[in-house]
């Protein structure tokens, strides 16, 4: 198709046919994104889930079917979590593409309506996954059928019965809480909390509890991010330090290799001897494999150039320290903006939802600033996950390849869904990007309270500073000075 025909297609947007073509394009894009993310999520779960062994009996076939259905629902939930975590980066990249190539045929299909529909779709699917699919997966996995009934249909009936009862309880709590808040004898503390987080118009509606549930879930998500992100910012240095090679001289590597070779020879002589028990023999074989892997890694490090071997670790730590300092600095600037009344609160700029592709919402540093914002958002998500899973009370949730139960997978899906869906709210609250919230994300009630936003920003800065000063600064400076001295002796002496 030539460019003139392509232009004619996009010029039809104002007509009924153009709206139809646009809706078809948007549906195809949403379907492609869903299929790709679902396939990625299913591959990830296949790597970690524990294989299910079933026999030929009907009960085992039913268990296998329930197991597969639960895994499929968890895969969909994980795909929604991935989509939520990619909302901000893809939206910022799309805006930059539209700005730089507005007349390109391959870019014209990206418009504000498509991006807004993707935000609304992720919002809807996240609520569906959190309040329907994941509870259904858990109850369906744990169900056995009513007394005297067995089989797939019985388990489905029990699961739906539990979900319906849970919905009635939720609706009843909504009415009860609404009446308690609006009555003249309502508890003062409860009234203050509800009035701070929600508007009076919403409280008087019968669907208050459902909005209350999502708002509380999002508030819980950003609270978890508030605790986990500063911890992750501090602990990510330790995690990266275990991945990236620490600087070592070639002579030190030779000494380690020689020591391991001597231990390997001793183990081989012990294995060849006849007076070794089976238990000791198995221990020797395991240790021998560990030594072989260690020797292989040390030889790979020795084969690297001295410059790469001695500078990669300090440069990586300096890069992490720069990104961490930049993120804290941007939050401090956001606190100053809130105190001085410069700029609207997250989700309150009505023109942004319609004109977010306009140049007035660009980053202060142009395209470079946009990519810096993307890096900060991704870094905050990684740091929050590191902070959550490195907590000693949450380490039991860390997935193990081929050895993770479905119940643990469901819990991990809940955690990742709550954190990823709260990431756009966190970024908007902390002012990490100039890209504001879109679609139904703008309807979260507690975002309209300046006191909540200000307290959250100040708490993030204080916690991040405490964690960095206590766990990182001294160790990082010691490592940087030590590495610089070694490099200086190698290069200049």
Secondary structure, DSSP 8 states (H G I E B T S, - for coil): --HHHHHHHHGGGGSHHHHHHHHHHHHHHHHHHHHHHHHHHHHHHHHHB------SSHHHHHHHHHHHHHHHHHHHHHHHHHHHHTHHHHHHHHHHHHHH-TT-TTTTT--HHHHHHHHHHHHHHHHHIIIIIHHHHHHHHH---STT--SHHHHHHHHHHHHHHHHHHHHHHHHHHHHHHHSTT--HHHHHHHHHHS-HHHHTSTTHHHHHHHHHHHHHHHHHHHHHHHHHHHHHHHHHHHHS-----HHHHHHHHHHHHHHHHHHHHHHHSS---HHHHHHHHHHHHHHHHHHHHHHHHHHS-HHHHHHHHHHHHHHHHHHHHHHHHHHHHHHHHHHHT-S--TT--TTHHHHTTSGGGS-TTHHHHHHHHHHHHHHHHHHHHHHHHTSTTTGGGS--TT-B-HHHHHHHHHHHHHHHHHHHHHHHHHT--S----GGGGG-GGGG-HHHHHHHHHHHHHHHHHHHIIIIIHHHHHHHHHHHHHHHHHHH-
